Amino acid sequence: MASKSAEKQTRVASRRQQRNKSVRSEVKTNITKAEKLIFAGEMKEAQEAVSTAVSTLDKAAEKQILHANNTARRKARLLKKLNLAVAQSKAEPEPEPAPEPEPEKAE
């Protein structure tokens, strides 16, 4: 049988795990949403989603739910994807509408 302090630590760890689980889940959800928007090519929405994801990651690191280096790595990867997509969207010009064919003249 475990000591009283060990039993208390088990209860405390369980409570912390439940509290941290929702934050971790929110982080993953926000990152996934941002990545989907990036790959869909919706840059305005993607930038807002990335901003939200970065904010969520920072809050998780501040509360020490995620390690600071883990948070930095995730943010760097997400921003790298966003910057690459933005650069590609600027490099590809908007497709111009095809000119209308001129009607043939009868002679």
C-alpha positions as CSV (number, residue, x, y, z in Angstrom):
1,M,0.0,0.0,0.0
2,A,1.2,3.5,-0.9
3,S,1.9,6.2,1.7
4,K,-0.6,9.1,2.1
5,S,1.7,11.5,0.3
6,A,2.0,9.2,-2.6
7,E,-1.8,8.8,-2.8
8,K,-2.2,12.6,-2.7
9,Q,0.4,13.0,-5.5
10,T,-1.6,10.6,-7.6
11,R,-4.8,12.6,-7.1
12,V,-3.0,15.9,-7.8
13,A,-1.3,14.5,-11.0
14,S,-4.7,13.2,-12.2
15,R,-6.3,16.7,-11.7
16,R,-3.4,18.4,-13.5
17,Q,-3.6,15.8,-16.3
18,Q,-7.3,16.6,-16.9
19,R,-6.7,20.4,-16.8
20,N,-3.7,20.2,-19.2
21,K,-5.5,17.8,-21.6
22,S,-8.0,20.5,-22.8
23,V,-5.2,23.0,-23.4
24,R,-3.1,20.5,-25.4
25,S,-6.2,19.5,-27.4
26,E,-6.9,23.2,-28.1
27,V,-3.3,23.7,-29.3
28,K,-3.5,20.7,-31.7
29,T,-6.9,21.8,-33.0
30,N,-5.7,25.4,-33.7
31,I,-2.6,24.1,-35.5
32,T,-4.6,21.7,-37.6
33,K,-7.1,24.4,-38.6
34,A,-4.3,26.7,-39.6
35,E,-2.5,24.0,-41.7
36,K,-5.7,23.2,-43.5
37,L,-6.3,26.8,-44.4
38,I,-2.7,27.2,-45.5
39,F,-2.9,24.2,-47.8
40,A,-6.3,25.3,-49.1
41,G,-4.7,28.6,-50.2
42,E,-6.9,30.8,-48.2
43,M,-4.1,33.2,-47.0
44,K,-6.2,35.8,-45.1
45,E,-8.0,33.2,-43.0
46,A,-4.7,31.2,-42.7
47,Q,-2.9,34.2,-41.2
48,E,-5.6,34.7,-38.6
49,A,-5.6,31.0,-37.8
50,V,-1.8,31.0,-37.4
51,S,-2.0,34.0,-35.1
52,T,-4.5,32.2,-33.0
53,A,-2.5,29.0,-32.9
54,V,0.7,30.9,-32.0
55,S,-1.2,32.7,-29.2
56,T,-2.5,29.3,-27.9
57,L,1.0,27.8,-28.0
58,D,2.4,30.8,-26.1
59,K,-0.2,30.4,-23.4
60,A,0.5,26.7,-23.0
61,A,4.2,27.4,-22.7
62,E,3.5,30.2,-20.2
63,K,1.5,27.8,-18.0
64,Q,4.3,25.2,-18.5
65,I,1.9,22.7,-20.0
66,L,4.2,22.4,-23.0
67,H,8.0,22.9,-22.9
68,A,9.2,26.2,-24.2
69,N,11.4,24.5,-26.8
70,N,8.5,22.3,-28.0
71,T,6.4,25.4,-28.4
72,A,9.1,27.3,-30.3
73,R,9.6,24.3,-32.6
74,R,5.9,24.1,-33.4
75,K,5.6,27.8,-34.0
76,A,8.6,27.8,-36.3
77,R,7.3,24.9,-38.4
78,L,3.8,26.5,-38.7
79,L,5.2,29.9,-39.6
80,K,7.5,28.3,-42.1
81,K,4.6,26.6,-43.9
82,L,2.7,29.9,-43.9
83,N,5.5,32.0,-45.3
84,L,6.2,29.4,-48.0
85,A,2.5,29.4,-49.0
86,V,2.4,33.2,-49.0
87,A,5.5,33.4,-51.2
88,Q,4.1,30.9,-53.6
89,S,0.8,32.7,-53.9
90,K,2.6,36.0,-54.7
91,A,4.8,34.3,-57.2
92,E,1.9,32.9,-59.1
93,P,0.0,35.8,-60.8
94,E,-3.8,35.8,-60.9
95,P,-5.0,33.9,-63.9
96,E,-6.3,36.4,-66.5
97,P,-9.6,35.7,-68.1
98,A,-9.3,34.4,-71.7
99,P,-9.9,37.1,-74.3
100,E,-13.1,36.7,-76.2
101,P,-12.6,35.6,-79.8
102,E,-13.5,38.2,-82.4
103,P,-16.3,37.3,-84.7
104,E,-15.2,36.3,-88.2
105,K,-16.0,38.9,-90.9
106,A,-18.0,37.7,-93.9
107,E,-16.5,38.9,-97.2
